[in-house]
Amino acid sequence: MIIVSFILLQIFIFGGLAFFLKHLLTRNVTSATSHLQGMIKENTDKQEEMQKKIEQAEKEYTAKIKKAKDEAEQIEKQCRKEIEQERDKIITQAHVQSEELMTRAKKTCETIVAEMNKNVNDKAVERAAELICKVLPEKNCRDIHEEWVRSLINQGLNSLDRLRIPNDVSQVEVITAFALTEQEKADLHKHLVDHLDLDLSIEANVQPEIVAGIIINIGTLVLDGSFANKIREVVHESFTGTAE
């Protein structure tokens, strides 16, 4: 009986101990499970938050990349536009400068041609005058000279009435192929005084190269009634007719 009681007591004690251990283990497992689930939930929340931040960062990165790309494209377009405008400007300036150079070259060419023609004319006149002086006897040249001088004095000075000679002009230069006679000087002086209403003194010079005739210089006014000038006019008309 004692043994049975002892066995029952041991069974009771063992059962109580087993129950206590089971309760203790169950509580610890439940607590650990709850703590683990809390950690898992916390970790899951952190992962979700991190994922949201990553997605937000990716959106911001994508937006910045797009903005930078758009700005780069806009800058590129603006640069191309400015380059095209600058190119057009340079081309326009080049055209203008080219036209200016062509105009200058044309004017220079015309000036050179005019100078060449003038030199040719002058040489032609000089040569013609030399030939006439050699070919015509001096008497014939003198007769032509006297006739032209007489004609200029009597008729050629009529146009002076319409001219205004400055009052400070006091002298007239007269160039002739042969020396003027005293009568010719007197007649010329009288006509100058009558037509200009000025008492001008005459400075007479002889230049045989004009062949015949007379040249009168009154200030800036030149009256050329020389044979050489007549030759010059004919040569000029000849060159002008050839050019046309």
LINNOR-V8486 format. One record per pair of residues at least 12 apart in sequence whose ideal C-beta (glycine too) atoms are under 6 Angstrom apart, sorted by the first residue. I is the first residue (numbers start at 1). J is the second residue. Records with the same first field share a line. If there is no record, write none. Layout:
I=J, J
This chain:
117=239
121=235, 236
124=235
125=228, 231, 232
128=231
129=209, 211, 228
132=211
141=212
142=178
144=212
145=177, 178, 212
148=212, 213, 225
149=214
152=214, 225
153=187, 188, 191
156=225
157=191, 195
160=195, 196
161=195
165=196, 218
169=219
171=201, 203
172=200, 202, 218
173=203, 217
174=202, 204, 216
175=205, 207, 215
176=214
177=208, 210, 211, 212
179=206
180=204
189=202
210=226, 228
211=227, 228
212=227
213=225, 226, 227
